[in-house]
Amino acid sequence: MTLVQEARVSISSRNLAKAEEDLRLARILMPDVSSAANDLGVVLMRQGRLDEASEMFRTAIGLDDKNLAAWDNLARVLYREDKINEAVEIFEKVLDVDSGLQADKNLNAAFDSNRRALLYRNLAQAYLISGYPDDALCYSSLAATTMANPYEWGEHVRMLMDLHLWQKAFQIQTTIATQYGLAMPTEVLLDYAVNALHLGQNDLVRDLVSFFVTDKNASGPEHGFVMLLGVLVGGDDETKFSEPFQEFVSSMPELCKDPRSTLPSYWPNDVVNSFVLLMDVYCANGK
């Protein structure tokens, strides 16, 4: 096993000190090997040493300008350093390099679909922060279609909701629900129910709530928030505060202290305000 291979084992086992030691030795013995420089950059990045990591990724790129991982890692470091415009430029460079590798049929060096979808997602977030929502949505959609699973579509829907594109988000949510049914991830179903409530689709909300109430495997905070939705669409009289509802609220003290802080920032204001009012009433009565 080579030093680089041993270091990758250490990285997988989170023994970053040993990985750094092996990779620094590898850099001395093999100064022209781009992958060793990139892997050392990964170790430094995971240790939070971003300036050193950036320098090492640039070294790796200088040794091999088709080292896709080094380009991508450099963009991720710039993103973490809030150098968003630079990160966007590098992410776009990653796309160019990846496209070139695919065109050359060099599929071993090109990204697989999972890594490419992550690249699209990162670029979408960078564009959103930079104030380019149309570009952000374009790459967000590419990420979703590349992965074609309900989790990635859920990420795309959240971006649409964050941009207040409620109807467009609802259309996609309905398509996802039709395709995947109640096998959708809980958090994706919860967002669907929230958006449905915002758009006045109360019967749909009741159907989703009914599923969660009867599903014996449903658990976790998302399940609890769906029960809160059930109270909102079913009325706020005391008979609606079921025992599971009370257990959920008891398990999250912040729901009474600062309910707004427990809710995602991309949820519609009217739904958030209804949640806050509900919890104010419930908690004020000493429930």
Buried (B, 14 or more C-beta within 10 A) or exposed (E): EEBBEBBBEBBEEEBBEBBBBBBBBBBEEBEEBBBBBBBBBBBBBBBEBBEBBBBBBBBBBEBBEBBBBBBBBBBBBBBBBEBBEBBBBBBEBBBEBBEBBBEEEEEEBBBEEEBBBBBBBBBBBBBBBBEBBEBBBBBBBBBBEBBEEBEBBBBBBBBBBBBEBBEBBBEBBBEBBEEBEEEBBBBBBBBBBBBBBBBEBBEBBBEBBEBBBEEEEBEEBBBBBBBBBBBBBBEEEEEBBEEBBEEBBEEBEEBBEEBEEBBBEBBBEEBBEBBBEBBEEBBEEEB
